[in-house]
């Protein structure tokens, strides 16, 4: 973001493609197996995607887990806009959407799903939003990419890929459901 005008995006150039569609699919299959294993099955499991790209990732994981375990796992959506602590840097007047997860999280093992783990602020906001909906037994974080640079003490339980980045680099996750293509790109400011 431009410091003088936070609503103006900086031009980014593609530096590398980190994952193809098939690599994303393989990674999600591995993550689904890890989630099932670490949670001892799916009996008390729920997946909650953080809006925007965490939602299709959670939905895909839910379908893979259902194939693995022959049992449906509830998948919900979490909109964290209202819970962000950096609203002033996100642009003028964010829209606050009140959207419930869609299933009871009480006494469940909840896996929060997001595309990229960076500073940890999105995860903190997601936990605030999640706990406003009830009290889960356990909360775990699953991300497709962990790029480091934490500002808060947040660690993902399930990571698709660790990618070391510089301050001038940005990870862009493109998903068919949102962007009409599946790939992960390393971009440079």
N, C-alpha and C positions, 0 to 999 in steps of 0.2 A: 504494500500500500504506500502511496505517496504521503509523506508526513504533512504536507500543506493541505492536501485535499484527499482525505481518507477514502472517498467514494471512487476515486480514479485509480484504476488498476494499472500496474506497471506491465510493460510488455515482457513476456517470457519467451525464451527460445528453448526448443527441445534439445536436450543434451544427450539423452539416451532412453531407449525403451528398456524398462526393467523386467516387465512381465508381459507375455502374450496372453491371449484368451485361454489357450490350453494350459499354460502355466498357472493362471489364476484358478482354473477348474481343478487342477491337481492339488494346488495348495489348499483349496476349500475342502476337498475330500480328506486330506491329511488332518486339517483342523477339526473337521467333524468327528473323525475317529478319536482324536485327542480329547475333545469335549466329552464324548460318550464315555471314554475310559476314565478320565479324571473325575467324572461325576457318578461313576458306578451304574451307568445305564441312563435311562431317560425318565424314570418315574416322577421325579420332582423337578425336572428340567424345564426352563423356559428361556427362549432367546428374545432379546430386545434390541432392535436396530436403532441406532442413533441417526436421526434425520440429518443428512440426506442420503449419502451413499452407504451408510451402515444398514439401512433398511433392506435394500436388495441383497446385500451380502448375508444378512440374517435370514432372509427368505430362502436364499439358495442353500445355506447351511441347514435350515430346517428340513428342506426336501431331501438333502443328502442323508441327514440323520434318520429321517423316516425310512429311507431305503435300507440303511444299515441295520436299524433296530426293528423294522416292520411295525413302527408305532409313531403316531403323529406327536410332534412337539409343538406346544404353543409358541407362536412368533408374534411379537408386538412391535409397536413403533413408539419412539420417544422423541418428542420435540423439545429441545432444550433452550430455545431462543430466550425465554423468559428468565432462565437460570444462569445465563452467561454473566461473568463479572467484567467482561470487556466490551459491553454494548456500545460504549462511546467510540470505540475504534472500528466498529463494524459498519458505520454509516448512519444516516439519519433514520430515526423512528422505526426500529425493527417491528415487524408484525408479530404479535404474541398469539400463538395458536394453542388452545387448550385441547390436547388430544390425549385420551387415556390409552394405556398400553393395550387394552383389549382382552386381558385375562388377569385373574388375581395372582399377584406375585407373593402373597402371604406364604411363608415357610417353603418357598421354592429356591432352587439353585438357579439364579439368574445369570445368564451370560450376556453382558452388554457387548454389542457388536458395532465396530466403527471401521472406517477404511484406513485412516492414518493416525497413529499416535505420535504427537509432537510435544507440545509443552505440558500436556496433562490437563489443561483448563477445560477442554470439552468433556473429558471424563469426569472431572469434578462436578461440572454442571449437570451431567447426566446422572450422577449419583444423587445429587440434590433432587432432581426431577423424579427419579425412581423412588426415593424414599418418601416423597410426597404422595405416592400411590399405595404405600404399604411397607411391610417389613419382610424382606426376603430372608431365607435361611443363610444364603451365601451369595455374594456378588463377585463375578469374575469378569475380566475384560478380554475380548478377542479382537485383534486388529489384523488387517491384511498386511500393513506395513508399519514397522516401528522405526522412525527416523531419528530418534534421540532428541537432544536439546531440551530436556525436561526443565520446567519451572516449578513443578509440584512433584511430590513424592508419589508418583503413579507408575505402576508396572503392570504390563499385560500378562495374563495367565497363558494366553494362546496367541502366538505371533506367526504370521505367514512368512514374513521375511524381515530381517534387520537390515536397514540401509543407512549407512553413515552419510550424512549430508553436511554441507557447509551452510552458513547463514544466508548465502546468496542462492541456494538451491531450494526448489519446491518439488514435492511429490504430487503428481496429478493421477488420481485413480479414475479411469473411465470405465463405466459400466453400461452395458446394453440398455438396461431399464431407464437410465437417465441420459446417457450420451450416445446411444446407438452404436457403441463399439466397446469391446473389452480389452483394456490394456492398462499398464501402469507406466507412467513416464517420469523421468527425472528432467525437470525444467530448471533453467537458470535465469536469474533476473538480469 
